[in-house]
């Protein structure tokens, strides 16, 4: 029996929100769930503003134009909250 090589693909497939979390579906089937409180601009945004995301960075990032917010799948996988200002 052969060994299948599974390749990680950390590009964004979809994004959704709950009251407390941002959920990012990755192309390889994984889902990242991160507390919204880690990202104050998103936490304080309206649902309409949160849902106005765009994929950027070759598929590895998210951008919210109106909020001037950018997140990367790498940072979310590392568990890196937004820097304190």
N, C-alpha and C positions, 0 to 999 in steps of 0.2 A: 504494500500500500504506500503510495507516494505522499509526500508532505506538500500541502498547498501553501504557497507563499501569500500571506494576507498583507496587503499594502494599506497603510494608514493614509487616509485622504481627509485632511483637516480643513478642507474648503467648506464654506457655508452653503447649505442647501435651503434652509428655512429658519425663520425666527418667530418665536411666539412669546407671550408674556402671561404671567399670572399676577395676582396682586403683589406678590413678594419676589418673584423670580423672572429672570430672562432665560429662555430656553433656546438653545441654538442646535439645530439638527445639522450634523456633518454629512458630507457625501459618502463616508464609509459606514454610515448607519449609527454612529455614536450620537449621543445627545449630551450637551453640556448644559447644566442648570446652575446659575450663579445668582446669589442674592442681589436684587436691584439696589439695595442700600449701599453696595460697594461702588455704585456709579451714581453719585448724587444728581447729575444732570438728567439721567434717565429716571431716577426715582421721583424727582420733582416734576417731571414732564407729564403732560396729558397723555391719555391712551392714543389719541390721534397723532401726537408728536412722536411717541414711541414707535408707532407702526409705520412711520415715514422713513424707514431704514433703506439703505442701499448697500449692496455688496461692493467691496473695493479691495485693493491690494491683491489683485490676481485671484480673488476668491477667498482669501484668508482673513479678510477684515470686514468690518461693518462701519458704516458712516451715517450719521444723522446731521444733515445740513443745517436745519433750523436750530439744533441744539449745540452745534460745533463739538460733536462727540464722535470719537473713533475708538473701536475696540478691535482686538485681534483674537483669533481663535487660540493662538499660542499663549497670549496673556491669560485668557479665560481658563485654558487647560492647566496653566501653572498656578492658578488661584491668585492672580494679581489684581487686587482692588485698585481703583483710581488713586493716583497720588493725592495726598492732602494738600490743599492750597493754603 
